[in-house]
Amino acid sequence: MTQLTEPSDQRLAKGARARATIARRAAELASVEGLEGLSIGRLATDLGISKSGIATLFGTKEALQLAAVQAAREIFIERVVAKGLGTPRGAARVRDLIDRWFAHIDNPPFPGGCFRVATLTEFSSKPGAVRDAVVADHDDWLAFLAGEVRKAQAMGELVDLDPDLLVFELDAIVSAANIARQTGDSARVDAARTIANRLLSAAPDEAGPDGA
């Protein structure tokens, strides 16, 4: 029975690998040229595969765009969220997540910098499934980060901060840092880091001078 199903399993695995490769390249191109600029012909040329092969795997341009959004999301989760969760819960984890977020901006996996910043700008006024996916990804990250701030507050840390306001401010700062990084302005990237650290230092995490 195993021998009878193995060829089908192999085809499914091969198809999954091909989809992942194409989606990753689509995200790379979209970070520079935008999701609207994605072209099956360009992807086929870059990857050395047929246009019909890509069309068979994705069907529509919108499906390809959604796959690119998901690929970028998975890379962000791997580089920032998953590694940040290895830090003990509390203010230390929040700071580690922010540090990794900045590292993701400063050393981006895509040539166009932060995929989320680029696609939010591109699709914020374009209703549809792609906009919904881009916005949901953005909102999920900020909600997750605000949740981590609240966990820290439950432990008596970062208590004087408004979690939702904090992550809104951090999002704006990191977005500005991404633009600065893409224009080669390292001084403003460093300034953005300083501002973020100042925001996180607004509430003391340790006991007062009397040790109480």
Residue pairs with C-beta under 8 A, 6 or more apart in sequence:
15 57
18 49
18 53
18 57
19 57
19 58
19 67
20 71
21 47
22 43
22 47
22 49
22 54
22 57
22 58
22 64
22 67
23 64
23 67
23 68
23 70
23 71
24 71
24 75
25 43
25 46
25 47
26 38
26 43
26 64
26 65
26 67
26 68
26 71
27 68
27 69
27 71
27 72
27 75
27 110
27 115
28 110
28 111
28 112
29 37
29 38
29 42
29 43
29 46
30 37
30 38
30 65
30 68
30 112
30 115
30 118
30 119
31 72
31 108
31 110
31 111
31 112
31 113
31 114
31 115
31 118
32 110
32 111
32 112
33 112
34 118
34 119
34 122
35 65
35 68
35 69
35 119
35 122
35 123
35 130
36 122
38 61
38 64
38 65
38 68
40 51
40 54
40 55
40 61
40 64
41 51
43 54
43 64
44 50
44 51
44 53
44 54
54 64
58 64
58 67
62 128
62 129
62 130
65 130
66 129
66 130
66 133
69 115
69 119
69 130
69 133
69 134
69 137
70 133
72 110
72 115
72 116
72 119
72 137
73 137
75 109
76 104
76 115
76 116
76 141
79 100
79 103
79 104
79 109
80 97
80 100
80 101
80 103
80 104
81 97
81 141
81 144
83 100
84 93
84 96
84 97
84 100
85 93
87 93
87 96
87 97
89 148
89 151
89 152
89 155
90 151
90 152
90 155
90 157
91 152
91 155
91 157
91 158
91 200
91 205
93 148
93 151
93 152
94 145
94 148
94 149
94 152
94 158
94 200
95 200
97 145
97 148
98 170
98 196
98 200
101 170
101 174
102 174
102 177
102 189
102 192
102 193
102 196
104 114
105 113
105 114
105 174
105 177
105 178
105 181
105 189
106 177
106 181
106 189
108 114
108 178
108 181
112 118
112 182
113 178
113 181
113 182
114 174
114 175
114 178
116 134
116 137
116 138
116 141
117 175
117 178
117 179
119 134
120 134
120 135
120 138
123 130
123 131
123 134
123 135
124 131
124 135
142 167
142 168
142 171
145 167
145 170
146 163
146 164
146 166
146 167
147 163
149 158
149 161
149 163
149 166
149 167
150 163
152 158
153 159
153 161
153 163
157 203
157 205
158 200
158 203
158 205
159 203
160 202
160 203
160 204
161 199
161 200
161 202
161 203
166 199
166 200
169 199
170 196
170 199
173 192
173 195
173 196
173 199
174 192
174 196
176 188
176 192
177 188
177 189
177 192
177 193
180 186
180 187
180 188
180 189
180 192
181 189
